[in-house]
Amino acid sequence: MKPGNHTLSASEFFLLGLSEQQEQQPLLFSIFLSMYLLTVLGNTVIISAIVSDLHLHTPMYFFLANFSLTDLCLASTTVPRMLVNIQTHRNTITFAGCLSQIYFFLWFIGLDVFLLVVMAYDRLVAICHPLHYTLVMTPRHCTLLLVMSLILTQSYSLTHTSLLAQLSFCTDNIIPHFFCELLPLLKLSCSNTYANQCVLIYWGGALTILIPLLIIISYVRIVAAIVRVPSASGKWKAFSTCGSHLSAVCLFYVSAIGVYFIPSSAESASKDRIAAVMYAVVTPMLNPFIYSLRNKDMKSALGRLLSRRALRSP
C-alpha cells in the first residue's frame, strides 16, 4: 500500500520506520534483531537468577524481577513488528493493530516509571529506616505496591486508547515513526483532540514530573542518610545498592526528555525516532547489564545459576 491521504476514516496507517533508504534496511534489521535478542536474553537471565536463588527473595529483587519482565514486554511491543516490516517490505498497520500497540506500549512504559519510583521507595526505607525495613516491606505490602502500579498504568493506557478509538483520521495516514506512537498519531486526527490532550497533560505530568520529583526527594533523603554513616565501607555498600537503580532512572528519563521536552524543529521527527529507540529499545537492553555488573549479589546469583546449568548439561 502506498502512503497518501484519505477522505474517509483511515483503516490503516503507513509507518515510515527509522529510515526510508532501502539499502539501509538489512543493516537496521541486523542491528535491531541483535539488540532484541540481547534484551530477551539479559532480562530472562535476570528473572531466572532472582527466581531460582533464595538469597535474592527480597523486596528489592522482587521489584527488579518485575522491572525486567516489564522491560522485556516493552521491547516486544515494538521491535518484533518493526523487524517483520523490514523483512516483508510492508510498513502498513491497521487501525486496530495501531490501537493495540499503543495500549501495550503505554501500559509497559507507564509500569516502568511506577516501578522505578517503587524501587526508590524500597531503597529509602532500607537505608533511612533499616530497623523497620522488614516490618514495612512485607510480602503483602510489596504485592500491593505492584498491583497498584499495574492498575494505575492500565487505567492510563486504557484511557488513552479509548479516546483514540473515538477519533477520525481523514487526512494524511503517514506516521513518521517505527511504531504507533501517541503524539504522531494525534497529529493525524481530524477530530477534536482536546480530551486526549488533557489526559496527556495530566497523566504525562504525573509520569514525567511528579514521579521523577518523588525519586529525587527519595535520593536526597538517602544521600543525607548515607553521609551520616561513620564507616567508609558502610557508605560504599549503601551507595552501591542505589547506584544501579539511579543509573536506570537517568538512562530512562534522559531519553524520554528527548521526545517530550525538546522544542520541535525541522528535524524533530527523526530526533523523536532516535530518542524513542533510546527509551523503548536501548534502555530495556542495557538495564540487565546495569543491574548485574554493578551489583555483587546479582553477580553471585548469576554465577550460581550458570554453575547449576553447567552441571546439568551432559
N, C-alpha and C positions, 0 to 999 in steps of 0.2 A: 504493500500500500504506500502511495506517495503522500507526503505531508501536504496539507493545504487547509483551506477554510471550509467550514460547514455553515449551511444556512439553518439547519436543524440541530437539535441537541446532539453533541458528539457521542458516538457509541464507542469509539476507541481513540487512543492518543498515540502520537509518534514521539518516541524517546530519542533525542539526539545522541545520547551516550557521552562518553568522555572525549571522543574525537570523531570527526566526520571523514578523516583521512583513511581510506581503505587499507593503505599499506601499513598503517599503524595497528590495525585490528589484531593480527597474530601476536604482536608484542604485548598489547594490552591483555589479550586472553591469557598468555603465559604468566604475566605478572600477577594478575588478579586470581588466577587459579592457584598459583603458588601461595599467595597471601591467604586465600581462603582455606587451603589445606593446612597451613601453619596455624590459623585461627582455630580450626576444628581440633587439630592435634593438641595444641597448647592448652586450650580450655578443657578439653576432655581429660588430659593428664592431670590438671589441677583438681578437677572434680573427683577423679578416681583416687588421687592421693589423699584427699580430705576424707572421702567416704570410707576408704579402707584402713586408715590409720587412726587408732583410738586416741593418740596424743593430740590429734587435731579436731577432736569433737568438742570444740569450744565455741562460744558465740562469734568470735572474730572470724573463724574459719567457716562457720555455718553461713555467715553472710557472704564470705568470699566465694564459697561454692555456688551460691545463688547468683552472685555477680558474674562469675564465669559462665554459668548457664545462660544468663541474660545476654552477655556479650556474644555467645555462640548463636543464639536465636536472632540477635540484631544483625549480625553479618549474614546469616542465612536468609534474611528477609529481602536483601537487595542483591548480593553478589551472584548467587546461582542464576537468577533471572537475567542479569547482565551478561553472564558467560554464555547462556543459551542464545541471547540476542546476537552476540558477536559471532557465535558459531553458525547460526542459521541465517544470518543477514536479514533478520526480521525484527525491526525495532518497534513494532506496534504493541500496545497493551489495551485490553478492553477497559471500559469504564468500571465494571465490577472488579476486574483484576487490579485496577489502579486504587480503588477504594480499599480493597483487601490489603494491599501493600502498605498504604498509608496507615491503616488501622494497626497492623502489627508493628510497623516501624515506630509509630508514636508511642505505642504501648511499651516496647522494649527500650526505647531511648529514654522515656519517662521513668521506667523502672530502674534503669542505670543511675539516673540522677537521684532517685529516692534511696537507693541502696548506698550511694556514696555518702549521703547525709546520715543514714543509719549507722554506717561503719564509723563515721566520725563521732557519733554519739557513743558508740561502743568503746572507742579509744578514750573518749573524755571520761567516761565512768571508770575505766580500768586504771587510768593514770591519776586522775584527780580524786577519785573515791575508791581506792583499791580494797579497803576493808569491807565496803558494801557491794563490791562488784558481783559476787555470786548471788547476793540477795536481790539485786536489781536486774541483772541479765540472766534471768531464769529461762529454761527452755520454753515455757509458756509465753513469757514476755517477748522473746526473740521471734517466736512463731507469730505472735500478734503484730509485731512490727512489720514482718514480711507480708502478712495478709493485708494489713492496712495499706502498705505500699502497692500491692497488687490491685486492690480495689480502687484506690485513688488514681493510679495511672491508667487503669482500664476505663474509668469514668472519663478521664481526659481524652483518651483515644476515641472512645465511643461517641463522645460529644462532637468532636471534630468530624468524624466520619459520617455521623447522622446529618450534620449541617451540610457537608459536602454533597451528600446524596440528593439534597433538595435543590442544588444549583443546576443551572443550564449552562452548557458550554457550546456556544453557537458561533464562535469566531475561530481564530487560529487554533489548531489542535496540536501544535508542536510544543513539547515540554523540553526545554533546554537543560536536560539532566540525564543521568544514567538510571534513575528510578523515579517513581511518582513521589515527588517531594511536595509538601503542603503549599509553600509560598508560590512556586512557579505555577501550580495548578490553580490557585485562587486568582492569579493574574489573567488566566484564560477565560474566567467565567464572565458571562454577560448578564448574570443576575446580580442582585444587591447582596454584597458580601459583608454588610455591616455586622450581622450577628457573628459571622466567622471571625471578623477582625477583633470583635470584643472578646471572644473566647481566647483568641490568640494572644491578645494583650494581657488579659488577667491570668490565664494559665501560664503563658510564656513568662510573665513577670515573676510568677511563683517559682518556676523551674530555673530561670536564668538569673534572677536577682535575689529572691528570698532564700532559696536553698543554699546558694554559694555564700550568702551572708551568714547563715547558720553555721556552715562549715568553717568560715573564717573565725567566727566567735568561738567555736569549739576549740580551734587550734590556738587562738590567743590564750585561752584558759589552760590548754595543755602545755604550751611553751612556758607560761608563767609557773605552772606546777613543776615542770622539768628543771628549770633553773634553780629551784629551791632544793633539788636533790643534792645531798652533800658529796656523794662519790662520783667520780668521773665515769666509772663503769656503769653505774646506775643511770646516769644521764644518757650514755651511749645506747644502753639497752632500750630506754624509753623512746629515744629518737628513732632507733632502728625499726621499732614496731609501727611507727607512724609514717616513716619515710616512703614506704611503698604506696600507702593509701594517698598521701599528699601528691606523689608523682602522678598517680592515676587521675586525681582531681584536676591537676594542672593540665595534663595532656588532653583531657576531655573538654574542659572549658575554654582553653586557648583556641582549639579548633572550632568549637561551636560559636565563639565570639566572631570568628572569621566569616560565618554565614549571616548571623543575625544583627551584628552591631557595626560592621564596617560599612561606610556610606557607599551607595550604588555608584557605579561608573560605567563607562562604555564596555569594559571587560568584566563587569560584575558577574555575568552568567558563568564564565569559565572559572573565575575565582571561587564562586559558590560551589561549583562542582569539585574543585580541588579541596576546599575546606570540608565538604561533605565526605569525601574519601577519607580525610583525616579522622573525623569523629565516628563515621559509620563503618569503616573498614580497617584503617590502620590502628586505631585505639583498641578495638577488640583483639587484634592480633598481638599488640605489644603488651597488654595487661598481664597475660600469663608470665611473660619474661620479667616484667617489673616485680611481680609478687614472688616469683621463685628465686630470682637472682639476688634480691635484697633481703631475703628472709631466711634465717638459719633453720627455723622449724620446717619450712616448706622444702628447703634443700634436703634436709634429713629425711623427710617423708617421701620425697621423690626418689632418693637413694634406696630406701627400703622397698618402695613399690617396684623399682627396676630390678632389685635383687630377687624379690619374690617371683617376678615374671621370668627372670633368667633361670631360676631353679626349677620352675615348672616346665620350661621348654626342654625338648629332648636333646 
